[in-house]
Amino acid sequence: MALVKMPLEDGGELLIESVEERGSIPVGAGGRVVQASETVQKAMGSIRSAAEAVLGELRAMEQPPSKVNVQFGIKVTGEANLAVAKSAGEANFNVTIEWNGVDKS
C-alpha cells in the first residue's frame, strides 16, 4: 500500500490510499508516502474534461436523451497520478441514457 499526499489549492493536503502498480515493491512494512506534484483540483480537471466530452457527445445527438448518467471510478496510482480505474482489465465508463416522451416522427 502506498499513501499519496495531494496538495489542495488552499494550502491543505489530502492523504489518499493508492493502488500499487504490479511489480512495485513497498518500502518498509508500513508502505510508503508519495508526494503528488499537482493539486487535487488540477488532477480532477482532467477527469472533469473526460466526463464533459462524454456528456457533450451524447447531448449533441439528433434526439438528445432526457437523462444521462455517466459513472467511472478514479484510482490514485503509486506514482501519484489520477486515472480512470480499470474494471475487469479494461478502463470503462458506465453510461445510462434515458429518453422520456421522445418524438417518434
C-alpha positions in Angstrom: 0.0 0.0 0.0 1.2 3.5 -0.8 -0.2 6.8 0.5 -0.3 9.8 -1.7 -0.2 13.4 -0.3 -2.0 15.6 -2.8 -1.9 19.4 -2.1 -5.1 21.4 -2.1 -5.2 24.9 -3.6 -6.0 26.4 -0.2 -2.7 25.1 1.2 -4.0 21.9 2.9 -3.3 18.3 1.9 -5.4 15.3 1.1 -3.9 11.9 2.1 -5.2 9.1 -0.3 -4.5 5.4 -0.2 -3.3 4.4 -3.6 -3.3 1.3 -5.7 0.1 -0.3 -6.1 1.2 -1.0 -9.6 2.2 -4.5 -10.4 5.8 -5.2 -9.9 6.3 -2.3 -7.4 7.8 -3.1 -4.0 6.6 -1.2 -1.0 9.3 0.4 1.1 9.2 -0.9 4.7 6.4 -2.8 6.4 4.2 0.3 6.7 4.1 1.1 3.0 5.3 4.4 1.6 4.2 8.0 1.2 4.4 9.7 -2.2 4.1 13.4 -2.7 1.9 14.3 -5.7 3.2 17.0 -8.0 -0.2 18.5 -8.8 -3.1 19.7 -6.7 -6.3 17.7 -6.3 -8.2 20.4 -8.2 -5.8 20.3 -11.2 -5.9 16.5 -11.3 -9.7 16.5 -11.1 -9.8 19.0 -14.0 -8.6 16.2 -16.3 -11.3 13.9 -15.1 -13.9 16.6 -15.5 -12.8 17.2 -19.1 -13.3 13.5 -19.9 -16.8 13.5 -18.3 -17.7 16.7 -20.2 -16.6 15.1 -23.5 -18.8 12.1 -23.0 -21.8 14.2 -22.0 -21.2 16.7 -24.8 -21.3 13.9 -27.4 -24.5 12.4 -26.0 -26.2 15.8 -25.7 -25.3 16.6 -29.4 -27.4 13.7 -30.6 -30.2 14.4 -33.1 -32.6 13.4 -30.3 -30.7 14.1 -27.1 -31.6 12.0 -24.1 -33.7 13.3 -21.3 -31.3 11.9 -18.7 -27.6 10.9 -18.9 -25.8 9.2 -16.1 -22.0 8.7 -16.5 -20.1 6.8 -13.8 -16.5 5.9 -13.7 -14.0 5.0 -10.9 -10.9 7.0 -10.2 -7.7 5.5 -8.9 -4.6 7.0 -7.5 -1.5 5.2 -8.6 1.7 4.7 -6.7 3.2 7.5 -8.9 0.6 9.9 -7.5 -1.4 10.2 -10.8 -5.2 10.2 -11.1 -6.6 7.8 -13.7 -9.9 6.3 -14.7 -10.0 3.0 -12.8 -10.0 -0.3 -14.6 -12.8 -2.8 -14.2 -12.2 -6.4 -15.4 -9.0 -5.4 -17.0 -10.4 -2.6 -19.1 -10.8 1.1 -18.4 -14.5 1.9 -18.7 -17.4 4.3 -18.3 -20.8 3.1 -17.3 -23.3 5.2 -19.3 -27.1 5.1 -18.8 -29.1 7.1 -21.3 -32.9 7.7 -20.9 -35.4 9.3 -23.2 -38.8 10.5 -22.0 -41.6 11.5 -24.4 -39.4 11.0 -27.5 -40.9 12.3 -30.7 -41.2 9.2 -32.9 -41.7 11.1 -36.2 
